[in-house]
Amino acid sequence: MAAMTTERIAEHVKFAYWVPNVSGGLVTSDIEQRTDWNYEYNKKLAQTAENNGFEYALTQVRYEASYGAEFQHESTSFSLALLLATQKLKVIAAVHPGLWQPAVLAKLGATADHLSGGRFAVNVVSGWFKDEFTHLGEPWLEHDERYRRSAEFLQVLRELWTSDDPVDFRGDFYRIHDFTLKPKPLNTADRPNPELFQGGNSTAARRNGGRHADWYFSNGKDFDGVTEQLVDVRDHARQASREVSFGLNGFIIARDTEKEAKEVLREIVAKANRPAVEGFGAAVQQAGNSTADKQGMWADSDFEDLVQYNDGFRTKLIGTPEQIAERIAAYRKRGVDLILGGFLHFREEIEYFGAKVLPLVREIEQADRSAADAAVPISA
């Protein structure tokens, strides 16, 4: 088994949730999902989440119907609406380079940051759904080229948001000529720009995350998978003389008994919408399996993994509150800074998580700190 990383362990693991701004829920299954993609539901959900210990929310980006997501609200406008409906929650808007010009997004982001008191963030998604690009008349680039474009996108965003001088950028995908962004976002010493997230699992994604992002988002992984990926991402960051935080996706099924939680998982998979899952599996061959080293998102995902379309079952946050809290604490010790949670019945399960699971996570973290403080060094 791979060794745990001891590099920069977070004092507290943070929590985020997937915003259900597309229809169909977070699993491609005919099981009942007491959730909704409309604004009123999501406004109340965001308020519930920030009152139950969640610091972040991630809006999804889809432009047309696909794999159970028949209806889709646009991510940046939906994010701003949620920011204006909350007081503390940071909302991460997922965007596709190639469908956005980075300076235009930088302008939108600066305005959203002012309107929300400094709570806007961006998740750069390099793209896996070919039809979304070709149906809109945009070129579909080869996998690593999509990530090269994302690297330029991240660089332009950061420079426009932080540079006091006019920006000139000469890249292969973007050109910026003597452009000054005013006003800047509400930058602080603790957050020098709106936080930039990069998602993925591939070699190219890891390189981008380490070199250009503030956060790296991973699909669901077990302990060994997280350690392998985290060490690689932070090695890229180290080579660039910078740090990056690590977020991990996990579908959370917290129930009073382990048997009940596992029965929910069994029912989700048993009632999977097979044509939709298989269609998704075919589409994502444009992701990890299209890379030269076959290392990337969904490259080794089986049918059950794809029922939760970001491999959320692999993180194994399924069981009693005690079991889930202990597993989250173990991920933290391996260097995970944030858990991005998906749920079957969002509002009621986020309330249950906030009441039953999160306090146990904090108790474990406090016990770990107390044990470390109480340790007495022994001289030779």
C-alpha positions in Angstrom: 0.0 0.0 0.0 1.3 3.5 -0.8 2.5 5.5 2.1 0.5 8.4 3.4 1.8 11.9 2.4 2.7 14.1 5.3 3.2 17.2 3.2 1.1 20.2 4.3 -1.8 18.5 6.1 -4.8 20.8 6.3 -5.9 21.8 9.8 -9.5 21.3 8.8 -10.8 19.5 5.7 -13.2 21.7 3.8 -16.5 20.6 2.3 -18.2 21.5 -1.0 -21.2 20.1 -2.8 -22.3 19.7 -6.4 -25.0 22.1 -7.3 -27.8 20.3 -9.1 -28.3 23.0 -11.7 -28.9 20.3 -14.4 -31.8 17.9 -14.3 -31.4 14.2 -13.5 -29.6 14.4 -10.1 -26.1 13.1 -9.4 -26.6 9.5 -10.4 -27.8 8.2 -13.7 -30.4 5.9 -12.2 -34.1 5.6 -12.0 -34.0 5.5 -8.2 -36.0 8.3 -6.5 -33.8 11.4 -6.1 -35.5 14.1 -4.0 -33.7 17.0 -5.6 -34.5 19.6 -8.3 -32.6 21.6 -10.9 -34.7 24.8 -10.5 -33.6 28.0 -8.9 -35.9 28.0 -5.9 -34.8 24.6 -4.8 -31.1 25.5 -5.3 -31.4 28.8 -3.4 -32.8 27.0 -0.4 -30.2 24.2 -0.8 -27.3 26.8 -0.8 -28.6 28.4 2.3 -29.0 25.0 4.0 -25.4 24.1 3.0 -23.8 27.2 4.3 -25.6 26.7 7.6 -24.4 23.1 7.8 -20.6 23.6 7.5 -20.2 23.7 3.7 -17.8 26.4 2.5 -18.1 25.8 -1.3 -20.6 24.9 -4.0 -19.7 23.8 -7.5 -22.1 24.6 -10.4 -22.0 22.1 -13.3 -21.5 23.1 -16.9 -23.6 21.5 -19.6 -24.8 23.2 -22.8 -27.2 20.7 -24.1 -29.1 17.5 -23.1 -27.0 14.5 -22.4 -27.0 11.3 -20.3 -30.0 12.1 -18.1 -29.3 15.9 -18.0 -32.2 17.0 -20.2 -32.3 20.6 -18.8 -29.3 22.7 -17.8 -29.0 26.1 -16.2 -25.9 28.0 -17.3 -23.2 27.9 -14.7 -21.8 31.5 -14.3 -25.3 33.2 -14.1 -26.6 30.4 -11.8 -23.5 30.8 -9.6 -24.0 34.6 -9.3 -27.7 34.0 -8.3 -26.6 31.6 -5.5 -23.9 34.0 -4.3 -26.5 36.8 -4.0 -28.8 34.4 -2.0 -26.2 33.5 0.5 -23.8 35.2 3.0 -20.8 33.0 3.4 -20.8 30.3 0.7 -18.2 30.4 -2.0 -19.6 29.4 -5.4 -17.3 27.9 -8.1 -18.6 28.3 -11.6 -17.5 25.6 -14.0 -16.4 26.9 -17.5 -15.1 25.5 -20.8 -12.1 27.2 -22.4 -12.9 27.3 -26.1 -16.5 28.4 -25.3 -15.3 31.4 -23.3 -12.8 34.2 -24.0 -10.7 34.5 -20.8 -10.7 38.3 -20.6 -14.5 38.3 -20.9 -14.8 35.8 -18.1 -12.3 37.8 -16.1 -14.5 40.8 -16.4 -17.6 38.8 -15.3 -15.7 37.3 -12.5 -14.5 40.6 -11.1 -18.0 42.0 -11.1 -19.4 38.8 -9.5 -16.7 39.0 -6.9 -17.7 42.6 -6.0 -21.3 41.7 -5.9 -20.7 38.8 -3.6 -18.1 40.3 -1.2 -15.2 38.2 -2.6 -16.8 34.7 -2.9 -16.6 34.0 -6.6 -14.4 31.1 -8.0 -13.9 29.3 -11.3 -13.4 25.6 -12.2 -11.7 25.3 -15.6 -13.1 22.2 -17.4 -11.1 21.3 -20.4 -14.0 19.3 -21.9 -15.1 15.7 -22.5 -18.4 16.1 -24.4 -17.4 16.5 -28.1 -21.0 17.3 -29.2 -21.1 20.4 -27.1 -18.3 21.9 -29.1 -19.1 20.6 -32.6 -22.8 21.5 -32.3 -21.8 25.1 -31.4 -19.4 25.2 -34.4 -16.3 25.2 -32.2 -13.3 22.9 -33.0 -12.8 19.8 -30.9 -9.2 19.6 -30.0 -7.1 16.5 -29.1 -7.0 15.8 -25.4 -3.6 17.3 -24.5 -4.3 20.3 -26.7 -7.4 21.0 -24.7 -5.3 21.1 -21.6 -2.7 23.3 -23.3 -5.5 25.7 -24.1 -6.7 25.5 -20.4 -3.2 26.3 -19.2 -3.3 29.5 -21.2 -6.8 30.3 -20.0 -5.7 29.9 -16.4 -2.6 32.1 -16.9 -4.7 34.9 -18.6 -7.3 34.9 -15.8 -4.7 35.1 -13.1 -2.7 37.8 -14.8 -5.8 40.0 -15.6 -7.1 39.6 -12.0 -3.7 40.5 -10.3 -1.6 42.6 -12.6 -1.6 46.4 -12.0 0.0 46.8 -15.5 -1.7 46.4 -18.8 -1.6 42.8 -19.8 0.0 41.4 -23.0 -0.3 37.7 -23.6 0.9 35.9 -26.7 -0.2 32.3 -26.7 -1.1 29.6 -29.2 -4.8 29.9 -28.3 -5.3 33.4 -26.8 -4.0 36.9 -27.5 -4.4 39.8 -25.1 -3.1 43.2 -26.2 -2.4 46.0 -23.8 -5.6 45.3 -21.7 -6.2 46.5 -18.2 -9.0 45.1 -16.1 -10.8 47.6 -13.8 -12.0 47.0 -11.2 -10.0 44.1 -10.0 -11.7 41.4 -7.9 -11.7 41.9 -4.1 -8.2 40.4 -3.8 -6.7 40.0 -0.3 -3.4 38.5 1.1 -5.3 35.3 2.0 -6.9 35.1 -1.4 -4.9 37.1 -4.0 -7.4 36.3 -6.8 -10.7 34.5 -7.1 -9.7 30.9 -6.6 -8.9 28.9 -9.7 -9.8 25.2 -9.8 -8.6 22.7 -12.4 -10.3 19.4 -12.8 -9.0 16.1 -14.2 -7.0 13.0 -13.6 -4.7 12.8 -16.7 -1.0 13.6 -16.9 -1.8 16.9 -18.6 -4.5 17.8 -16.0 -2.0 17.1 -13.2 0.6 19.4 -14.8 -1.9 22.2 -15.2 -3.2 21.8 -11.7 0.3 22.0 -10.2 1.6 24.8 -12.3 -1.4 27.1 -12.9 -4.3 26.4 -10.5 -5.0 27.1 -6.8 -6.9 23.9 -6.5 -6.8 20.5 -8.2 -10.1 18.6 -8.4 -9.9 14.8 -8.7 -12.5 12.3 -9.6 -13.3 9.7 -6.9 -10.3 7.7 -5.7 -9.4 5.2 -3.1 -6.5 5.9 -0.7 -3.8 4.6 -3.0 -5.2 6.4 -6.0 -5.4 9.7 -4.1 -1.8 9.4 -2.8 -0.4 8.6 -6.2 -2.2 11.6 -7.8 -1.6 14.1 -5.0 2.1 13.4 -4.9 2.3 14.0 -8.7 0.3 17.2 -8.7 2.3 18.7 -5.8 5.6 17.7 -7.5 4.5 19.8 -10.5 3.7 22.7 -8.1 7.0 22.3 -6.3 8.9 22.6 -9.6 7.0 25.8 -10.3 7.8 27.1 -6.8 4.2 27.2 -5.7 1.5 25.3 -3.7 -1.8 23.8 -4.8 -4.7 22.5 -2.7 -6.4 19.1 -3.4 -10.1 18.4 -3.7 -11.6 15.0 -4.0 -15.0 14.0 -5.4 -17.1 11.6 -3.3 -20.7 10.5 -3.5 -21.9 10.4 0.2 -24.5 7.9 1.5 -24.7 8.5 5.2 -27.3 6.4 7.0 -27.9 5.2 10.6 -26.6 1.7 9.8 -24.0 0.4 7.3 -26.5 -2.1 6.0 -29.0 0.7 5.1 -26.3 2.7 3.3 -25.1 -0.2 1.3 -28.6 -1.1 0.3 -29.1 2.4 -1.1 -25.9 1.9 -3.2 -27.1 -1.5 -4.4 -30.5 0.0 -5.4 -28.8 3.0 -7.2 -26.8 0.6 -9.4 -29.6 -1.9 -9.8 -31.9 0.8 -11.2 -29.2 2.4 -13.3 -30.4 3.9 -16.7 -28.2 1.5 -18.7 -28.5 3.2 -22.1 -27.6 6.6 -20.6 -24.7 5.2 -18.6 -23.4 3.3 -21.6 -23.8 6.4 -23.8 -21.8 8.4 -21.2 -19.2 5.7 -21.1 -18.8 6.0 -24.9 -18.6 9.8 -24.9 -15.9 9.9 -22.2 -13.6 7.8 -24.4 -12.6 11.3 -25.5 -11.1 11.9 -22.0 -8.6 9.6 -20.3 -8.6 6.8 -22.9 -7.7 9.2 -25.6 -4.4 10.0 -24.0 -1.2 8.4 -25.0 -0.6 6.8 -21.6 -4.3 6.0 -21.0 -4.1 7.8 -17.7 -7.0 10.2 -17.1 -10.6 10.7 -16.2 -12.7 7.5 -16.6 -9.8 5.6 -18.2 -10.4 2.6 -15.9 -14.0 3.3 -14.8 -16.4 0.3 -14.9 -20.2 0.4 -15.3 -20.9 1.0 -11.6 -18.4 3.8 -11.4 -20.1 5.6 -14.3 -23.5 5.5 -12.7 -22.1 8.4 -10.6 -20.5 10.2 -13.4 -17.4 11.4 -11.5 -16.5 8.1 -10.0 -17.9 9.2 -6.7 -18.6 5.6 -5.4 -14.8 4.9 -5.5 -14.1 7.3 -2.6 -16.3 4.9 -0.4 -18.0 7.6 1.7 -20.8 5.1 2.3 -21.9 3.9 5.7 -22.6 5.3 9.2 -21.6 8.8 10.2 -18.7 7.3 12.2 -17.4 5.3 9.3 -17.6 8.2 6.9 -16.0 10.6 9.3 -13.1 8.2 9.9 -12.6 7.8 6.2 -12.6 11.6 5.6 -10.1 12.0 8.4 -7.9 9.4 6.8 -8.1 11.2 3.4 -7.1 14.4 5.2 -4.0 12.7 6.6 -3.1 11.8 3.0 -3.2 15.4 2.0 -6.8 16.0 0.8 -7.9 19.5 1.6 -11.5 19.4 0.5 -14.3 16.8 -0.1 -16.7 17.6 -3.0 -19.9 15.7 -2.1 -22.8 14.5 -4.1 -26.0 13.3 -2.6 -29.1 11.4 -3.5 -31.6 13.7 -1.7 -29.6 16.9 -1.4 -31.3 19.1 1.1 -32.2 16.5 3.7 -28.9 14.7 3.3 -26.8 17.8 3.6 -28.6 18.6 6.9 -28.0 15.0 8.1 -24.3 15.4 7.1 -24.0 18.7 8.9 -25.6 17.3 12.1 -24.2 13.8 12.2 -20.9 13.5 10.1 -19.2 16.9 10.2 -19.0 17.2 14.0 -17.3 13.8 14.1 -14.8 14.9 11.5 -14.0 18.0 13.7 -13.7 15.8 16.8 -11.1 13.6 15.1 -9.2 16.6 13.8 -9.1 18.0 17.3 -8.0 14.7 18.8 -5.2 14.5 16.2 -4.0 18.0 17.1 -4.1 17.3 20.8 -2.1 14.1 20.3 0.5 16.0 18.3 0.7 18.7 20.9 1.1 16.2 23.7 3.9 14.3 22.0 7.2 14.5 23.8 10.3 14.3 21.7 12.8 11.7 22.9 16.5 12.6 22.6 19.0 9.9 21.6 
